[in-house]
Each structure stands twice: as C-alpha cells, then as structure tokens.
Amino acid sequence: MQNGKVSIIIPFKNTAHFLPECLNSIIAQTYENWEVLAVNDHSTDESFELLTSYSIKDERIKVLHNKGNGIIPALQTAYSKSSGQFITRMDSDDIMKPERLAAMTNSLIDNGKGYVAVGQVKYFSNRGISNGYERYEEWLNLLTATGNNFDEIYKECVIPSPCWMVHRDDFEKCNGFAPQRYPEDYDLTFRFYEQDFKIIPCNQVLHLWRDYDTRTSRTHEHYAQNYFLDIKLHYFLKLNRDINRPLVVWGAGFKGKKIAKGLKKKDLDFVWLCDNPKKIGKKIYGKKMVHFEALQGLSNPQSIITVANEDAQKEIRDYFTDLGQSPMQDYFFFC
C-alpha cells in the first residue's frame, strides 16, 4: 500500500450512464491507497443503486446522501466524512487516466506543502468538441505545462475542477469547500492563489473531461457568465487592487458594463476607456466613455481589460508593454 491516502470527492446526480466508466477508471488506478466519497445529490435515475453496487464490491467506495441541495453542499457532505492525507475532486461523468493519482501524490510528496498538483486534460464527446472547448483545453494545458496557471487567473478558471490535488492541511488552510460562492471551482482556484500556493508543472494528460449538452456547467445558472465576473471582481478588489492607484476599465461590451456596474455599486471611482468611436464621449450608467489614449495621462493606473477579441487583446497587450506596464501588476485581462 502506498503512503498517504487520497480522498476522492465525487458529487453525482443522474449520471448513471457515465458512472461505470468513471468508477472503473478509479479502480484501475496504479495508486491503490484511496477512498471515494460519492454524494448523491437527489438523483432520480439509477445512479445511487449503481454506486451502491460498486461500494459493496469495494470497501474503499463510500456512498452518501447530500445533506443539502447542489454541488457545494454535496462537496461539504463528502469532505466531512473524508480521512485522506490528500484531497482531490472527480466528476462522476469523467475518466481518470490510470496513472493520475500516482502522478499527483508523488508530485505533492516530492514538493511538500504549499503546492497544488494538477494534470493536463483532454476533452471528449460523442458529438465532437466545440472550437471554444478546444481552445480552452489548449490554453489550460499550456499553463499547466509550465505551472504558470495563476498568471492568467482573471481570464478563465486556470485549474480544471476535476483534476487537482492538495495536502489536506493546505485544503483546510484555504477554507476548503466551506464558501457558498459559485462557480465553486473558480472560487477555490482563487483561494489557492490567495494562499500563494505554487502550481507543480505537469506534461501528462491525467484526466479525460467529458462534454455533453446536459452537463451541469452548461445548464445551471450558477455557471453563467455573470457569476464568473462577480468572482473576478471580488478577488481582484481583495487581492490585487491598490487603492492608491487610479482604476481603469477598458471595454464597453457585456463584460465591461457588468464590471462597471459592479464598481459603481461599491461606490468605487474609475476611468472607462474604449476604442469605439461611436461610444467615446457618450455616457453609460452616468459614466463618460473616453479614448484609450487617456490612459497615458493617468499616474500609475491599474487597468481591467474586458475586451474579448484576441487580436484586439494582442494590440492592447503591446500598448501596455510600450507604456512599460506589466501584467498582473498594472493590467489584468478579465476575458
């Protein structure tokens, strides 16, 4: 038996069709010192019965009922019954590569506490993967290969929700699954960042991430764009904002307006930039839009960029470089 038990937290709801592949991939792990805490979030299909049949055959698999409703209460229920030295999460519709647990536990043992083990991911689907998910996979894996995930934390979730592992003490340090803030995986990622944990680089695909139309992240309101923007703004103001510097918002699309509205709600002043001639000089939410060159007249500003177009992002990045400004200090891409 290998050193250090791994607690695998699995919330599940109506995933009976996918559970056998998921559970078989865990049973097939080369690292055998694990426990599964699977929490039934009020399934109406055969998921609970199927998981129970697995638990009868393998005592490492424990099946629980959610004490509340939704993913966060399910995660909390599972964690309260866990006993592992290492904590990881798994989605009930995904597949682990056989070496995943071994690779992650070895990385954490080699590096000690204060680190997050992650793995590269591969999306799969019986109807093909969209261009958006392909680009997200490529972007995420490039970050994971170098361990520089936190460098772009305000763009998207930089740690795949079902493919991370940490020491239990570190998980407790960042308040684990306690916060009631969705999307819970992005919130947890920010708390890893807040604690200044280091990402262990990984070049291996350790997790197969299933995509399908009824997947929770596609259908539930908790994973809508406005929830992501709320989390970004919350942690930016908490962790990276310097109140002694002028604040700038660049962009007046949906995301720019959402951020501007959030800042106004908190009575925080900002300069609102854009490069759209039709909007410059006009007022939105009572705030006058100004040309982006106004940035040069500000003393040591911090800028939130909400422009989504990749070509425009490159031009903006070059513009900040010419001004001698640095990412994650002077400017932050929120998309």
Phi and psi in degrees as a GROMACS rama.xvg file:
@    title "Ramachandran Plot"
@    xaxis  label "Phi"
@    yaxis  label "Psi"
@TYPE xy
-73.7662  160.562  GLN-2
-72.5939  138.026  ASN-3
83.3266  106.599  GLY-4
-74.0842  140.945  LYS-5
-104.339  124.417  VAL-6
-93.2875  119.3  SER-7
-103.578  112.411  ILE-8
-92.2622  121.182  ILE-9
-131.146  103.445  ILE-10
-79.071  142.469  PRO-11
-142.543  146.428  PHE-12
-153.441  112.272  LYS-13
55.6065  46.6125  ASN-14
-119.479  29.3667  THR-15
-54.7797  -34.3645  ALA-16
-64.5449  -29.0997  HIS-17
-104.096  -18.2614  PHE-18
-58.1761  -40.4448  LEU-19
-56.7662  -43.9779  PRO-20
-63.4357  -41.4204  GLU-21
-61.5754  -53.311  CYS-22
-67.2412  -38.2615  LEU-23
-63.9142  -33.4737  ASN-24
-70.4305  -28.5469  SER-25
-75.6944  -44.6737  ILE-26
-61.0827  -30.2026  ILE-27
-84.0656  4.53879  ALA-28
-62.7957  141.023  GLN-29
-68.9944  -25.8346  THR-30
-92.2809  119.869  TYR-31
-104.043  -8.49959  GLU-32
-89.5339  78.1432  ASN-33
-139.936  164.35  TRP-34
-135.835  143.64  GLU-35
-104.7  127.544  VAL-36
-110.53  96.9416  LEU-37
-101.594  125.245  ALA-38
-114.976  121.841  VAL-39
-79.8672  112.745  ASN-40
-93.6487  60.8512  ASP-41
62.3112  49.0895  HIS-42
-66.1441  149.648  SER-43
-116.347  3.54886  THR-44
-104.425  -153.418  ASP-45
-93.155  14.6013  GLU-46
-57.6578  -47.5333  SER-47
-63.3868  -44.2024  PHE-48
-64.2299  -39.8968  GLU-49
-64.7167  -46.64  LEU-50
-65.1694  -37.2677  LEU-51
-61.4733  -39.4151  THR-52
-63.7797  -35.377  SER-53
-69.1757  -38.7888  TYR-54
-67.6071  -28.7692  SER-55
-68.0327  -36.3009  ILE-56
-81.608  -27.965  LYS-57
-134.72  110.994  ASP-58
-68.2095  -11.3051  GLU-59
-73.5694  -14.5865  ARG-60
-99.2583  120.829  ILE-61
-117.594  134.776  LYS-62
-113.209  129.151  VAL-63
-127.076  163.264  LEU-64
-104.815  139.11  HIS-65
-62.2278  130.072  ASN-66
-77.8239  -15.7159  LYS-67
-129.505  -146.036  GLY-68
-130.748  132.821  ASN-69
103.316  174.314  GLY-70
-67.98  -43.6914  ILE-71
-62.5332  -50.0239  ILE-72
-59.5601  -33.8023  PRO-73
-65.8721  -42.7116  ALA-74
-62.7285  -41.8296  LEU-75
-64.0923  -42.4223  GLN-76
-60.1304  -46.1316  THR-77
-63.9189  -46.7135  ALA-78
-63.6398  -34.1808  TYR-79
-63.5901  -21.4225  SER-80
-104.868  2.71468  LYS-81
-83.3176  157.618  SER-82
-138.031  7.30132  SER-83
-76.249  154.445  GLY-84
-74.5272  -27.0095  GLN-85
-119.466  144.695  PHE-86
-118.439  133.406  ILE-87
-143.742  163.377  THR-88
-120.45  151.445  ARG-89
-141.721  141.721  MET-90
-90.1597  142.1  ASP-91
-74.127  -5.29358  SER-92
-111.738  8.50069  ASP-93
-107.327  -179.257  ASP-94
-133.626  132.286  ILE-95
-87.9609  138.82  MET-96
-70.8213  148.499  LYS-97
-55.8559  -29.4149  PRO-98
-96.0763  6.85989  GLU-99
-58.3758  -55.3832  ARG-100
-62.8801  -38.9844  LEU-101
-63.5344  -46.5187  ALA-102
-61.7509  -42.4071  ALA-103
-72.8595  -44.0266  MET-104
-65.6713  -40.894  THR-105
-61.4407  -39.4812  ASN-106
-63.3122  -42.7169  SER-107
-70.1943  -37.8557  LEU-108
-65.6746  -40.7011  ILE-109
-67.1488  -35.4851  ASP-110
-97.2137  -21.4921  ASN-111
84.2048  -166.164  GLY-112
-78.0768  163.2  LYS-113
86.2986  14.4552  GLY-114
-126.715  153.047  TYR-115
-117.289  123.442  VAL-116
-88.4594  131.502  ALA-117
-131.504  168.58  VAL-118
-135.879  157.499  GLY-119
-71.8449  156.835  GLN-120
-126.101  156.936  VAL-121
-135.048  119.854  LYS-122
-74.8081  146.283  TYR-123
-145.412  153.476  PHE-124
-163.174  149.929  SER-125
-79.0467  -2.95018  ASN-126
-123.038  13.279  ARG-127
89.1242  157.544  GLY-128
-101.902  135.604  ILE-129
-68.9353  158.956  SER-130
-60.6975  -35.3734  ASN-131
-62.8844  -43.3439  GLY-132
-70.8858  -34.698  TYR-133
-61.4473  -44.1936  GLU-134
-67.2724  -39.3445  ARG-135
-63.7356  -43.9079  TYR-136
-59.0677  -47.2468  GLU-137
-63.093  -45.6886  GLU-138
-61.6386  -45.837  TRP-139
-64.063  -43.5287  LEU-140
-68.3925  -33.4978  ASN-141
-64.2818  -41.552  LEU-142
-65.055  -44.0142  LEU-143
-64.8781  -33.944  THR-144
-61.9421  -30.4009  ALA-145
-107.049  -10.5592  THR-146
76.03  16.6914  GLY-147
-95.9113  28.9332  ASN-148
-54.756  -41.2186  ASN-149
-70.2147  -13.3976  PHE-150
-63.192  -22.321  ASP-151
-127.341  33.6974  GLU-152
-65.2414  -25.079  ILE-153
-84.7538  -5.82311  TYR-154
-81.5632  -55.6391  LYS-155
-149.718  175.782  GLU-156
-68.0806  120.297  CYS-157
-95.839  2.14793  VAL-158
-126.675  122.148  ILE-159
-64.7575  127.145  PRO-160
-56.6175  -35.6984  SER-161
-97.0236  15.6684  PRO-162
-142.371  63.6983  CYS-163
-140.917  161.696  TRP-164
-152.245  140.119  MET-165
-139.4  161.707  VAL-166
-63.2692  144.738  HIS-167
-57.4648  -42.0543  ARG-168
-60.666  -38.9491  ASP-169
-68.2382  -37.1375  ASP-170
-63.1834  -41.8919  PHE-171
-65.1061  -37.9329  GLU-172
-60.478  -35.4582  LYS-173
-99.8226  17.3872  CYS-174
73.9171  16.9082  ASN-175
44.3952  -129.426  GLY-176
-94.3199  13.8433  PHE-177
-67.2645  -42.4631  ALA-178
-62.2928  143.971  PRO-179
-97.9151  48.2559  GLN-180
-118.467  122.572  ARG-181
-99.9199  152.831  TYR-182
-70.3949  127.169  PRO-183
-63.6069  -31.2077  GLU-184
-70.2899  -38.5624  ASP-185
-69.5443  -39.5772  TYR-186
-61.6803  -43.2543  ASP-187
-63.0641  -40.5611  LEU-188
-59.0338  -42.527  THR-189
-65.1899  -33.4629  PHE-190
-73.9149  -30.9439  ARG-191
-60.8107  -44.8138  PHE-192
-62.9337  -43.0118  TYR-193
-60.2367  -36.9244  GLU-194
-80.9364  0.125841  GLN-195
62.5256  32.183  ASP-196
-65.424  151.383  PHE-197
-101.562  142.146  LYS-198
-88.7774  130.332  ILE-199
-84.6657  118.229  ILE-200
-57.3798  146.745  PRO-201
-146.073  132.024  CYS-202
-104.997  1.65616  ASN-203
-98.6411  140.111  GLN-204
-77.6484  114.268  VAL-205
-110.442  -10.8772  LEU-206
-140.676  134.128  HIS-207
-103.914  118.223  LEU-208
-104.43  113.18  TRP-209
-83.1634  135.421  ARG-210
-116.903  135.319  ASP-211
-159.491  161.906  TYR-212
-61.9048  -31.3772  ASP-213
-98.0037  12.5733  THR-214
-58.5624  139.909  ARG-215
-55.8685  -42.2405  THR-216
-65.5271  -17.6339  SER-217
-90.2997  -27.1802  ARG-218
-110.909  -26.3719  THR-219
-87.3898  141.796  HIS-220
-61.7662  -25.1819  GLU-221
-63.068  -14.7049  HIS-222
-112.767  19.3934  TYR-223
-74.4283  159.845  ALA-224
-57.591  -36.3206  GLN-225
-64.7928  -31.7705  ASN-226
-65.5438  -41.0841  TYR-227
-62.9652  -42.9503  PHE-228
-65.7123  -37.9801  LEU-229
-60.5136  -42.8333  ASP-230
-66.2844  -43.7127  ILE-231
-58.0465  -48.5161  LYS-232
-65.8302  -41.6113  LEU-233
-56.2731  -50.3474  HIS-234
-78.3472  -29.4424  TYR-235
-60.8775  -48.2234  PHE-236
-65.5653  -30.6982  LEU-237
-80.673  -39.5203  LYS-238
-109.05  -32.3392  LEU-239
-119.546  -13.9418  ASN-240
-75.0102  130.347  ARG-241
-105.567  109.247  ASP-242
-67.6808  -12.1827  ILE-243
-87.886  0.80205  ASN-244
-113.993  147.075  ARG-245
-61.1785  143.529  PRO-246
-106.399  136.632  LEU-247
-125.638  139.246  VAL-248
-116.186  127.578  VAL-249
-114.387  114.038  TRP-250
120.699  139.046  GLY-251
-128.394  28.4016  ALA-252
-81.9064  -160.3  GLY-253
-56.4705  -47.8609  PHE-254
-68.5215  -40.4448  LYS-255
-61.7849  -41.9803  GLY-256
-66.3447  -38.9779  LYS-257
-63.9691  -43.5916  LYS-258
-65.7048  -44.1441  ILE-259
-60.1476  -42.594  ALA-260
-63.5425  -39.7068  LYS-261
-64.3565  -38.9252  GLY-262
-69.2558  -41.6038  LEU-263
-64.4843  -35.7069  LYS-264
-62.0862  -30.3438  LYS-265
-93.954  7.46464  LYS-266
58.0538  38.479  ASP-267
-102.287  128.784  LEU-268
-80.9457  149.724  ASP-269
-159.11  160.283  PHE-270
-100.774  132.281  VAL-271
-108.889  112.977  TRP-272
-103.225  153.512  LEU-273
-158.876  169.107  CYS-274
-120.268  18.4385  ASP-275
-93.5972  110.786  ASN-276
-56.655  -27.8405  PRO-277
-73.0748  -19.6083  LYS-278
-103.776  -24.6961  LYS-279
-60.5621  129.852  ILE-280
92.661  -17.2233  GLY-281
-87.0829  161.953  LYS-282
-106.662  135.533  LYS-283
-125.605  125.986  ILE-284
55.4443  31.6547  TYR-285
79.4375  7.21981  GLY-286
-110.883  126.894  LYS-287
-77.9561  130.881  LYS-288
-80.4569  136.546  MET-289
-126.39  158.575  VAL-290
-65.9134  145.867  HIS-291
-61.8767  -20.5203  PHE-292
-67.7838  -13.2473  GLU-293
-62.0888  -19.8992  ALA-294
-56.1492  -35.8195  LEU-295
-68.2936  -19.3369  GLN-296
-90.3883  -0.73263  GLY-297
-95.1211  146.298  LEU-298
-90.644  105.911  SER-299
55.9383  55.8348  ASN-300
-77.983  163.135  PRO-301
-114.643  132.758  GLN-302
-120.961  135.565  SER-303
-102.275  121.809  ILE-304
-101.499  122.74  ILE-305
-117.153  17.4129  THR-306
-83.1588  124.272  VAL-307
-89.6107  -28.4399  ALA-308
-59.6495  125.504  ASN-309
-65.69  -39.0182  GLU-310
-64.6679  -41.7279  ASP-311
-65.0256  -37.6011  ALA-312
-60.7288  -40.9882  GLN-313
-63.2906  -42.8087  LYS-314
-63.3876  -40.4153  GLU-315
-65.5986  -42.5102  ILE-316
-61.1144  -43.5277  ARG-317
-62.7455  -37.3915  ASP-318
-62.7726  -45.2361  TYR-319
-65.538  -37.562  PHE-320
-61.3294  -42.7165  THR-321
-62.5587  -30.5727  ASP-322
-82.8104  -1.69203  LEU-323
75.7939  24.3553  GLY-324
-102.462  150.815  GLN-325
-115.891  143.984  SER-326
-66.0105  148.188  PRO-327
65.174  8.41085  MET-328
-126.858  -50.6463  GLN-329
-105.695  -30.8791  ASP-330
-141.513  150.248  TYR-331
-137.616  120.889  PHE-332
-82.3401  121.623  PHE-333
-98.1738  10.6409  PHE-334
